[in-house]
Amino acid sequence: MELINKSIKLQEVLNEYRSKGKTIGFVPTMGALHSGHVSLVKQAKEKCDVVVVSIFVNPTQFNDVKDLEKYPRTLERDMVLLEGFCDVVFFPETPEEVYGKEMILKDYDFDGVDKVLEGEFRPGHFKGMANVVSKFFDVIEPDFSFFGLKDYQQYLLVKKMVKLDKHKTQIIGCDIIREPNGLAMSSRNERLSADARDAASVIKYTLDYCSKYYAYFDIEEIQAKAKNMIEGILEVEYLEFRNANTLQLIKEDEEMDGFLVCFAGYIEDVRLIDNIVVTL
Ligand code: AMP
């Protein structure tokens, strides 16, 4: 496994692989890796000859400077977790290496998909995310790129960005990896007490309840019921049923391929998100 800090060097190495007919898979991350990230890397290795993992804490997608400063940086441990599944780790040491001297961000028209849910609670987050991922696609030109469905809205927006910027990569959405009790894996889980981790299993329990029993209720009714199941254990920021393609609220008798039940909320001051996709 090779550790590379410079975009130019990365392009050289990847061109060499490409000239030998190798396919390239890409997994962007911000480091502090756990089994959720590793599952993406394993899927990339199954599908592609060469796997590139980027580790870059992208400043432009943080709306809170303190959050950016607090973000865990654990390169050595990350490298140990990646060994055996990853060929190249791209670890730009400065934002300039990714953005160039002037950090000019592009505005995307995402048809409103970036304005709701996480977009509402984390202003600027998706603009920063889309810009950095597009920069990585320019440098790496991956055949396939792997994104976790835990960040479902991000997955939809990356697919839109790929169309708008005419990248050639195919986006693969990867299932959410969970703790044994159902809690979606996240580097933020480390900040929870054992009791809170236990209690947070109510999120998956409630999402499962929604996916099993939605047909027995009106949306408002089941939404209220689900919120009730969680409130008291976590502080709910949102728990909503949304159209799985547009992320807009579902209208009565709306025709759709599927819906998303999505959650964001706090326990012990740690913000957790989770979702479940129900295909119709
Ligand atoms: P991050 O480092 O948080 O930006 O995440 C990098 C990638 O890992 C994103 O595509 C996430 O959606 C994905 N990811 C994070 N946690 C999980 C998980 N528990 N299961 C599946 N994918 C995940």
Residues whose N, C-alpha, C, O or C-beta is under 5 A from the ligand:
A	BS01	AMP	P28 T29 M30 G31 G36 H37 F146 F147 G148 L149 K150 D151 C174 D175 I176 I177 A184 M185 S186
